[in-house]
Amino acid sequence: MAKSVLLVLMVLIAFYSCSCSAISCGSLTLDLLPCLPYLRSGGGDPSSFCCNEIKQLNAAIRGKEARQGACKCILQQGKRYNINWNNAKQLPGFCKVNLPVPVSPNTDCSRVS
């Protein structure tokens, strides 16, 4: 429980300290917290709350800069929170969303257009 509180606090600090014009990594991470159980261990379909967050994220990622930033954040946070990349690849399909950002630990984010 204490780890969850600390995680939320760290994400909030990152979100509010960023003066980015594109979506911030802190905001993206905060939005994806409801998906973390699925991203780590899978097991059934992701929650409807998780899918709603994925749909909102999809709507927010507009433009090359935003897609590259989201890509970098997904890679960084995926490693940090030890997600299962196969679950991450399947998540957009389960939520019926076509994310404009590749979900793979080997993605070169500078090539995302």
N, C-alpha and C positions, 0 to 999 in steps of 0.2 A: 504494500500500500504506500509506504514512504517513497519507494522508487517511482511510483506513478505520479505522486504529488510533485516530486523533484523534476520529473520529466516535463510535466505540464508547466511548471514554473520556468524551466530552461527555455521551453518553446515560446512562452509568452514574452520572456525577456528578448529573445532573438527577434520575435515578430515586431515588438514595439520599438526596438532599437534600430531597425532597418528603415532607411528612407528611400527604399527602392521604388522605381516607377513600375516595374513588372511585379508579378506575384513573388513574395518573399519566401525563402526556404522555411522560415519559421511559421509562416501562415500555411504553407503547403503541409508541413509536418503536423501542425495542429489539426488541420482538416482531415488528415489521414489516420489520426489516432484511433478512431472507431474501427478501422480496418486492421489494426495491428494484430489482434488475435488470429484473424484469418491469414494474414501475411506471414505470420510465424509458423502456424501449425496446420492451417487448412481445416479439413474436417467439416464437410457440409458446405452449404452456401454461405457467402458473407451476409452480414445483417443488412436489413433495408436501410438502416441509418448509414452504414458504410457506403452502400451504393448511392445514396443521396449525396454524400460528400464527394464521391468520385464524379458524379454527374455535374456537380457545381464546379469542381476542379476543372473538368473538361471545358466547361463554358468560360472559365477564367483564363485558360492558356491560349492566348491569341498573339500571334506574331512570332517571328523567329527568336527574338531575344527571350521571350517568355518560355518558349519550348525548350531552348537550350538551358535556361535557368532551372526549369522544372526537371529536366533530365539530370543535371548535375546534382540537384537536391535529392532526387530519388536514389541515385547511386550512392551518395554520401550517407543518407539516412538508412538506406537498405543495409549497408555494411554495418552501420552503427547499431542498428536494432536487430541485426542478424536475421533478416527475413529469408524466407524460402523463395528463391527467385522463380521457381515453377508456379507457386501460388500467386506471385505478383504478376506473372504473365497471364494467368487465367482470370484474374480479378476483373479487368475491364469487360471481358466476355460475359462473365456471370452477371455483371451489372448492366449489360447491354449498352456499352459505351465503347466508342472507338477513339482511344486516347491518341493525340497527335505526337506522343512521346514514346520512343521505344522503351520497353521495360526489360533490361538485361544488364547484368553486371559488366559486360564487355562492350557496352555502347560507347562510342566516341562522341560525346555530347557536342563537340565543336562541329560535327558534321550534320547535326540535326537542323533541318531547314524549316 
